[in-house]
Amino acid sequence: MTARTKVGILLINLFELLKGGYFMAEGKKNFEVESITLEKVPDSEKKSWPSIAFIWAGNVICVPALMVGAMVSSGLNFKESIAAMFIGYGIVVALMMLIAAQSAQTGRPTAVAVSRALGERGSQVTISLIIAVSMVGWYAYQTIVCATSFCSLMQQSFGIAFPEWIACIFWGGLMLITAFYGIGLTKILNIVSVPLLFVFLIYGVSIALGNGGAEILAAYNPGGEGGMVMGITISVGGFISGAATCGDYNRYSKNGKSAALSCLFGVIPAGVGALACGAVLAICSGNSDITIMFANVGLPAIGMIVLILATWTTNVGNAYSAGIAVVNMFKLRDDRRAIVTAICGLIGIALSLGGIVYYFVDFLSLLSYFITPICAVLIADYWVMGRGRADTWKPFPGVNWLGIVAWLVGAAVTYFDTFFIPEIVGIVATVVVYAVLCSVIKNPKLNPFAKSEETELKEAC
């Protein structure tokens, strides 16, 4: 039995299993346009943790993740690279668990969950704007990467000169449809795609390890500069934005424990697995692009499937989070999310045409320094100062300048730090600054945790 036949039989069996189980159980509900955006998610709409774990797995398995894995291995041997990947993603998941648990308990997305830490108005004009711009930009970047690779595969493997601009519109539009419908269709996409991606990635690695690849891996001695701290930093940076916006999906978790499980089992196996595959491919073949590898061994169709699914599962989250951020920024009705998401995606597609987005990559990278401290200010506000109590959580009117200051300090520390892992140092700085400011400043107009004289009088009576 040939490799093509085995893969074909596996795909048929997998599809039949999913069709007979999950899809029949969920019915038409998954194909309804999601209409809950800023309001609290009702208990009747909560999802199981495995279904959300699949969404996270789809988010971390992407073509850039393979490149990140290659970067980590450029300064470490393979065993050290795997250790750095586990530590890096372990740090990210620890942050995700706390942020996801808050959104699960309050039923709110990240843009709303941060409205006490930064204030309602502060959240609108700072974090929501930054998330919207960043996610639209990365949607454009992922779209052009997918389109370029798709056109290259079509030319090299089938001799077809497919126009890049058409590929951008077609694949960008197809991915946008999933984000338009929301979490229901996103679950289906990832439940189908993630197992396929695992199978294809493992198969690609097996090809790389053949013909002497295993010996190359065992004897690998990195020539690039770096070390364990650098490897961990690269791994953390590869998905820290996912931690900051994880509340957008985890608001559908049934409780804090369910949210934590979805992050742990959705990110660690898939995320570290994708990074490890990138490292193996880079070391054994000198190329971390698995689509090219499949094309080189005569399986271009599989390479194309990997390329499309890996980009699709990640890019949906970019458009989805951008839509929620814009709805919060302008305080639109919840049922406007779908059309706003479509607009954000169309802007992203427009920026991908002709590679326009490439001129903004440095700017998008700069924005990541402002996204990382979101994790810290959320944790400082809800878990440190708020003691993790959903019953006392409520948005702070106007601008919470204490949170704004802590957030900006964290961003500056993350940007300038060269001592340790920048993201971790920035997060610690943000938490400390916010906690100190809230402890020192007792004015209830500035501090959401300060009690007014009227409240203190009532408690005394």
N, C-alpha and C positions, 0 to 999 in steps of 0.2 A: 504494500500500500504506500503510495507516494505521500510526500509532505502536504501537497495540495489537497489530496483526498482526505487526509486526516483532519486538516483544518476545516474543510467543508463540512464533514460529518459533525465535528465539534460545534460549529456555528448553528447547524440545523437543530441539534439536540438542545443547545442552550436557548434558542429562540422558542422552541416548543415548550420548554420548561417554564420560561417566563410568561409566555402567552397563556398557558393553562393555569398558572398560579396567580401571580401578582395582578395582571391586567384584568382578569375576570373578577377578582375580588374588589378592585377599586372602581370598576365600571366607568361611567362617563365623567365622574367627578374630577378626574385628572385633567380633562380637556376643557374645563371651565376656566374662564379668565379670572385670575385672582383679583379680588377687590378689597382685600384688607391690606392697608399700607401703614398708616400712622397709629390707628386705633389698636386697642388691645386685642390680641388673637383670642377668640373664645375657645373654651375647652373642647367644644365639638369639632373644632378644626385642627386640633393638635395631631401631630404625626408620630409614628414610631421612631425610635432612635436609629434602627438600621436604615430606614429610608433616607434620613438626613445624613447618615454616615456615607451613603452612596454618593450623595451630592458633594460632600467634602472630598471623597476619593476622586471624583471626576474633576474637581477643581485643582487638585495637586498633581494629577497626571497630565502633563502638557509638554509640548516641545521645548519651551524654555527651561523646564525642570531638568531635562536631559542635559542641556547646556550648563546649568548650575552644577549638576553632578560632575561634569567634565572639569569645571573650574575648581571644585573642591579637590579633585584628584590630581590637579596640576602641581600641588605643593605637598601632597601627602601620599604615602603608599596606600594600597587598597584597604588594608585593615584599619589604618588610621582614618581614612576617608569615611568608611562606614561608621566608625565611632563618632566622628565629627557630625555626620548627618543625623545620627540618632540623638545626639546631644542638642544640636540646633533645632531640630523639629520637636524634640521634647520640650524645649523652652517655649517654642511657639504654641504647642498644644496646652501647656500649663496656663498660659495667658488666655488662650481660647476658651478653656474650660470655665474660667471665672467670668469672662465676658458673656459667653453663651448661656451660662447659668442665670445671669442677671436678666438677659432677654427672655429666657424661658419663664422665669418667675414673674416678670412684669408684662410679658407678651408684646414687647416693643422692639422695633429694629434699632440698629446702632445710632442712627441720626436722632432718634427720640430718647434712647437710653442715656445719651450724654447730655440731655437737656437740663439736668440738675447740676451736673459738674460744670457746664459752661453757660448755663442759662438758656432759656428758650430762644431768645434773640441771638445769643452768642453762638448757639448751635447752628442756627440758620445761616449766619453770615460768615462763619469760619469753617467748621468741620464739614457741613453739608456741601458748601461750595467746593472745598478741596477734594472731597470724595467724588463729587460729580465730575469735576474736571479731570481728575486722575483716572477714574474708571472709563470715561469716554475715550481718553487718550490711549489707555491700554487696550480698549476694545478695537480701536483703529490699528494699533500695533499688531495685535494678534491676527487681525483680519488680513493685513498685508503680508505677514509672515506665512499664513496659510495659503494665500493666493499665489505668492511667489513660488513656494515649494510645489504647489499643485501644478502650476504652469511648467515648472522645470521638469517634474515627473512626466507630464504629458508629452513634452518635447523629447526627452531622453528615451522614454520607454515606448511611446506610441508614435513618435514623429509628428505630433499635432502641435502647431503653434497656437496655443490658446491665449487670447488677449488677457493680460493681467487685470485690466480695469473691469472686464466682465466677471472674472473670477472673484474680485473684491466684492462686487455688487451681489453676485449669486450666493457665495458662501457667507458673506456678512449678513445678507438678508435672511438666509435660512437659519442662521444662528439666532437672529433677532426674533424670529417667530416664537422660539422656545421661551426666550426671556419675556416676550409680550404676554404669553399665557401665564407665566409665573411658576410657582413651586410645584404645581401638579404635573405639568408637562416636563419640568426639569427633573423630577424624580424618575419619570419613565426613561428619559434620555440617559441618565446616569446608571440606572439599574441594568439597562441594556449595554451601555458602552463600557462601563468599568470592567466587567468580566472579560469582554473582548480585548480591551487594552492590556489587561494583565496577561492574557494568553499570548498576544502578539509580541509584547515586550519580552516575555520569557523566551519565546521562540527566537526573537532577534538576538537575545543574549547568547542563546545556545549556538547560533550561527557564528557569532563573534568568537566564542570560546573554542570553536572547532578549528581545525587546520593550524594548530600551534598557538591559538589564542590563550589557552589556559596557561601554557608555559610563560607566555609574555606577561600575563597578569601576575603570576607567582614571582617572577623576577623583576617586576616593575620597580624602578627607583626614580622618583620624580626629579625632574631637573629644574622645575620652576621654583620661584620663591614663595614662601608662605609658611604655614605651620598649623597647629591644632586650633589656635585662637582664630586665625584667618579662616580656616575651614568652617568652624562653627559660625562665624560672622556671616559668611556667604550663605550658609544653610538657613540661618535665621532670616536674613534679608530676602531669601527666595519666596517666603510666604507670610511675612509679617503683616502685610496688608489684609490677608485673609483673616488673621486673628482680629484685626481692628473692626472688620465689617461682618464678623461671623454672626452677630445678632440678627442680621437680615434674614437668615435662614433659621437660626436656632430659636427665634421667637415662637416657632411652631413646635418646639420640643415640649413634652408633657410636663417636665419638671427639671430641676437642676441636675439631677443624676442622669436623666435621659440625655440632656444636652452634653454633659461631660463625656458620656459613652460615645455619642455620635462623633465628637471631636477626636477622641482617643483612637477609636477603631476606624474612623474615616480618614484620618490624616497620617498617622504613623506608618501603617503597612504600605499604603499607596504612595505616600510622599517619599519615604525613605527608599522604597522600592524603585520609584522613578529616578531618584537621584543616583542610586546604585547602578541602575541600568545605564544611565548616562556616563558614569565613571567607567564601567566595563567596556562600553562601546568606544569611548575615547582612548582608553588604554590599549585595547586589543586591535582596533581597526584604525585608530587615528582620526575617527570621525564620529561625533556624537549624534549625527542625524540618522535616526533609525529608518526613515523613509528611503534615504539613499541606499542604505544597506540592503533593504528588501529589494530595491530595484536592481542592485548589483548581482543578487543571487537569483534573479529571474522571477521575483514575486512583487512586481510594482503595484499590483492591485491592493495587496495587503499593506504595503507602505503607504498607499494613498488613504486607506481606511484609517490607519493609525494616525496619520497627519490630521485628517478631518475630525475624527472623534476626539482626539486629544485637545485640539483647538476649540472645538464646539463646547465641550463640557466645561472648559475654563472661561470662555468668552461670554457664555450665558450669564455667569455671575457678575461680570463686569457691567453689562448693560442693566442687569436687574438692580444692583446696588446703586448705579447712577440714577436710575429712575426714582428709587425711594428717596435718595438724597435731594433730588430736585423738587419732589413733592413736598418734602419738609422745608426746603429753602423758601418756597413761595406759599407754604401752608395751603396747598390745594386739597380738594376732596380726595378721599381714598380711592374712589373709582376712576381717578385720573391717572393712576400709576401706569396702566398699560399703555395709554397713548403717549405719556411722557417718556416711558421706556423706549417706545418706538422712535420718538424724536431723538433721544440720546443716541440710539443705535445708528440712526440715519446720519447724524453728525459724525459719528465714528467712521462710518463707511466712507463719507465724503473726505475725511481726513486721510483715509487709507489710499485713496486714488492718487496715483502718481508718486506714492511714497511721501506725501506731505508730512505725515506723522513723524518721519525720521528726523525732521528738523526740530522736533519737540521732545525727543527722547531724553536729553539732558534735563530739560525742565520737568518731565514726568519723574525722573529719578530724584530730583530735588524735592518734589512734593512728598516723596516717601518719607522724608525726614520729619514732615509734619503729621503724617498719618500714624507713624509708630507711637508717639506719645498719647494717641487716643486710647490705646490699650491701658496705659498707665493712669490716665485721668479717670477713666471708667472704673478701674479697680480701686483707686484711692477714694473715689466718691461713694461707691456702692458698698464695697467690702470693708474698707478701713474705717471711714467715717460713718457710713450708714449701717455698719454691722450686718450687711446682707439681708436687710429687712425690706421685703417687697411691700408690706403693708404701710410703711412710712415713706416710701419713695413717691415723689411727685416732682414735676418740672419746676424749676426756679424761674420766676418771671424776669424778663429783661436779660441782662448779661451778668453772669457770675464771674467777676473779674479775678477772683482768687483762682478759679479753674483756668481762666485764660492765661494768667501769669505762669501757673505751674506748667501748663501745656507748652507755652513758648520757651520756658526754661528747658523742658525736656527735649524740645526740637533742637535748640541750640547745642545742648550737651551731646545729643546723638550725632549732630553734624560735625562738631569739632573734636569729639573724643578719639584719641589714638592710644589710650592706655589699655582698654579691655574691649569686650564686645560692645560696640557703640549702642546698639538697641537696648541692651540690658542696663547699661549705665544711664542712658536717657530715661528709661522707665523708672529706675530707682530714684533718680533725681526728681522726676515728676511727682511720684508718690510722696516723697519726703516733703517737698515744697508745699504741695496741696495740704497735707496733714498739718504741717506747722502753721500755715496761714489760717486754716480753719480753727486751729486751737488758740491762736493769738488774737485774731480779730473777732470780736463778739457782737458786731453790729448785724442784726438780722436782715438789714437791707443789702448787705454785702455777703453774708455768710448763711447758706441755707440750713446750717446746723445750729445756728445761734438762736436762742429763745428771746422773744420780745418780753418787755416788762409785764405786759398783760398776761402772757402765757405763764411766766414765772409766778405771778400773783395767784392765778387760778390753781396752779399746782401746789402752792403753799397753803391755800385754803382747803 
